[in-house]
Amino acid sequence: IFITAKLPDYIRVGSDDLIEKDIFLTTSHDGTGSITAAFTPIRVVCANTLSMALNNCSNTLKIRHTESAQERLKMAHKIMGISNMLSTQLEAIFNQWTKVKITDKQVMRLIQEAMSPSKEVLDNIRKGADDKLSTLFKNVCDNAFMYAMNSPTQQTDTTKGTLFGAYNAITGYYQNVKEYKTGEDKLNSILFGTGLLRSQTAFRLCEQVCKQGDTILN
């Protein structure tokens, strides 16, 4: 089972691109395992869950079922502290990304690198060996790129032709484009599985572009 709880206020990107601050909790019915609590920012305009990998700081905590009420209260304070810290940092980072302009070609390159399932694929991308990339991989990248170019939520002042928009194209692909067999499969991918890993890779790549310049995408 899972629940989400919305925190007050928003992460504000630009003047009107709002990101909700949610806490996601999940646990099993039988009391085995831990309660998982995670800070999950969601871009309001497209219900897009944004996953980050911020300075090796996890946005997730595990709470043991056996802990006392007092210990759980301490964990709750810790969760809120993490959420507040990440909110402040992410607002600054995302607003910085809106000021970094990148070309359509660089958007595709960032998508390819973030979506790469293995070192071999990544090496082929960087060598320009497109003929060695699988049709399935090319289709995934093309679909994410089309989302970046055509979705109305990607044509705003904060996203069109920006690093923030490129990051949203990847996270948005798993939220709004990719088809899943069930809703549970979608949830698991975005919060725990492939969607989470690819989104975190995209986050790290965007951080590198900010620090090293967009030439790393050429």
N, C-alpha and C positions, 0 to 999 in steps of 0.2 A: 504494500500500500504506500501511497505517497500523498503529501500535501505541499502546497506552496503558500507562503505568507508574504504579503507585500509590505515593504518598509516605507516609512514616510519620505516624501520628496522624491527627486529624480536626479540622475546623472544628466547634466545638460550639455549637449554638444551643439555648438553654434547657438543661434537664438531660439530655435524651436524644435530641435531634434532631441526628443526626450527618451531616456532609458530608465525603465522601472528597476527598482532594487528589490529583488525577491530572494527569499530563503527557501530552498527546496529541502524537504525531509522525506526519507523513505525508510521502511523497515519491513520485516517479515511478520506474518500473522502469528507464527508459532513461538516467538520470543528468542529464536536463535540468531546469532550474529549481532551486529551493532546497529544503532540508529545512525544513518548517514545524514549530515546536515551540510548543505553547500550554498554559497552565495552565487546567485545566477542572475546577472543583469539581462534584461529583455528590452530590446529596442521597440518602442511602442508602435511606430508607424507600420511595422511589418511583423510584429510578434516574433522577432528574431532573437533567440537566446545567444548571447555573446559569451564565448568561452575564452579565458585568458590563461597565460602562463607567465605570471608576473614575478620576476626576480626569484624564482624558485619558491615563492610563497604560495602554499596551497590554499585554495578557497574552500576546502572540504575538511570536515571534522568527523570523527567517529565517536559515538557516545555509547558506552556499554550499558546493556539493560540492567546490570547488577548494581550500578552506581546509585548512591543515595540521592534523595531529593536535593540535599545541599550541594552535592557534587554536580548534579544536573544543572542547578542554578548557576554554578560557576562556569559550566560549559556554555550555557546560554549567553552569559556575559562575554565569553571569549568569542562566540559566533558573531555577536553584535559588534565587537571590537574589530574583528577581521572585516566584516561588511563595511563598517565606516571607513576603515583604512583603505580598502580596495576602491571604494566609491570615490574617494578624494583623488587617489592616484589615477584611476581610469578616466575620470573627467579631464584631468590635465593631459593625459596621453591621447585620448580620442580627439580632443580639440587641437592638439598639435598635428595629428594625422590629417585633419581636414585642411591644413595649410600646405601639405606636401602634395604637389601635383605630379601625377604619373601618366604616361601615355597608355593607349589601349594595348599596345604590344607589351608593355611592362605589366599591365594588369594580367594578361594571359600568362606571362612568365611566372608571376607570383602565384597564380592559381595552380600552374603545373607543378611548381616546387612544393607548394603546400599539400597538394593532393598526391604527391608521389608516394607509392606504397613500399618502395624499397630503394636501397642505395644504387642498385643497377639502373633502375628507371631514372633516378635523379642524375646519375652520370650521363645517361643518354640525352636527357634534357639539356644539360650544360654543354654537351658536345654538339648539340644541334642535330642529333641523330633521330629525327622524328619518325623515320621509317622503321625504327626498332621499337617504337611505342605501340602498345596494343590498341586495337580499335575500341575496346571497352574503356581504357584509360582516356583516350582522346575524346570519347563521347562525354565522359564525366566532366572533363575540363571545358569542352565546348558548351555544355549546358550551364555550368557555373558562369562562364564568360557571357553567354546570352542573358543570363539573369542580371549580370553587372551592367550590360549595355541597355537592356530593355525594360526592366522592372521600374515602375514609377517611383518606388522607394529608393532607387539607385540614381535618380535624376535630380536630387535635391542639392542645395548649396553645399551641404556637408559631404555628399557622397560622389557627385559627378566628377570623374577625373581625379579623384583624390585617393590617398592611401587608405583613409578610413572607408571609402567606398569599396576598395579592393578587398579589404578585410571582411566587410559585410557581404560581399559576393560569395565568399567561401562559407561563412557561417550561415548565410541565407540559403545557400544551395541545400544544405542538410535539413534546414527548417521548412523551406517553402518550395523546393524543386524536386528533390529526390523522392522516389516512390518507395514505400515500405509495405510489407505484407500486413502488418498490424500496427496499431497505435503504440503498443508496447515496444515493438521493434524500433520505432521512431524515437521514443523516449530514451531507450537504452543507448541508441547511437549518439544522440545529442548530449546526454548527460554523463555517459559512462564509456561509450565505445568509439567507433571510427569517427563519427562526427565531432566528438570532443577532441580526439587526437589531432585531426586535420585542422580544426579551428585553433588549437593551441600552437601548432606549427605555423599557421598563418600569422598569429600574434607575434611570435618570435621573429619571423621574417620581416614583418612591418617594423619592429623595433630596430632590426639591423639596417633597414633602409633609412630610418631616421638618423641613425648614428653614422653610417658609412656612405650614405648617398644612394641615389637610384641607379647608379652605374652597376650595382650588383645584380640588377635585373636585366642587363643588356646581354 
